[in-house]
Amino acid sequence: MPTSHSEGPVDHEKSYRGLSLRALVHRARLRAIVGALRRAAIGPSGRLADFGCSNGFILSELRVARFPYPGWELWGFDHAVGYIDAARQRQMAGARFEPFDLDGPGDEPPLEFDVVLCLETLEHVGSYRVALGKLARATRVGGCLLISVPNEVGVHGALKFFGRKLLMRQTYEGFFRGRPQGPYVRALFRGEDLEQFREPPRHGWGDHLGFDVRRFEEYLRAQLIDTGSFESTEARRPSLGLGRLYLLRRRS
């Protein structure tokens, strides 16, 4: 769950607290993640990695929920050194946190893992296509890859776009950088491709804007499932359709 590369670390843990709609949605997604891992029946021991681990909050919540089981070795990766420092300060037993950039052209996962998590992160990287390849290579044969991303298209996208403006006072200037916002709003209501607004590419995106889950699903299926390297075991729409959750198992 990274922030943009130009911003400082953000405490994402706060978005899970309280009775706000945002907190309720985030906690519902966390329950969906734990449920998917339990249904995967991954066993009493192994190695799990969270790519985009932020300050280690999700891994700490998995420990609280006693899942994965205590015998599992946990790894957390994030591009922001501030997040890694904060995660290390948790002093979680059996957990290791290291910097890693899903966008970095020369960076490759240091190990293969039995379970790979990438939660609300791919919408922030410069190229989810590059990042998805790294996640696939980090998953051992027979292992699981669990991905969650937001739904920013159609009615859901419009509600989020204007809701953030009204409730969170977001201006989106970091995304539009002086460009008019009208064409983006029209594209939302017309169901047009949103990836066009991520041109030219950047190393990272602070906002969710321009992430088109339809294009992401097409690429996910074409590159991982249709090739036979992964099989899809779950595809869900948690939090009233505001997000997507995919559980895949590596076959080859």
SULRA-V956583 format. One line per field, one symbol per residue. ss: DSSP state (a for helix, b for strand, c for the rest). psi: psi as a letter, one per 30 degrees, with the letter a starting at -180 (. if undefined). Layout:
# SULRA-V956583
ss->???
psi->???
This chain:
# SULRA-V956583
ss->cccccccccccaaaaaccccaaaaaaaaaaaaaaaaaaacccccbbbbbbbcccccaaaaaaaaccccccbbbbbbbbccaaaaaaaaccccccbbbbbcccccccccccccbbbbbbbcccccbccaaaaaaaaaaabbbbbbbbbbbbcccaaaaaaaaaaaaaacccccaaaacccccaaaaaaaaaccccaaaacccccbccccccccaaaaaaaaaaaaaccccbbbbbbbccccccbbbbbbbbcc
psi->illlffllkkifeffflagleeeeeeeeeeeeeeeeeeffiflflakkkjjhfbggeeeeeeeeghkllffkkkkkklfjeeeeeeeeffhkkgkkkkkkjffkffkkkflklekkkjjheffflejfeeeeeeeeffklkflkjkkklljglbeeeeeeeeeeeeeghkfgffeehflkfeeeeeeeffglkfffggklllflkelfkfjjfeeeeeeeeeeeeffgflkkfkjlilhhgflkkkklkke.
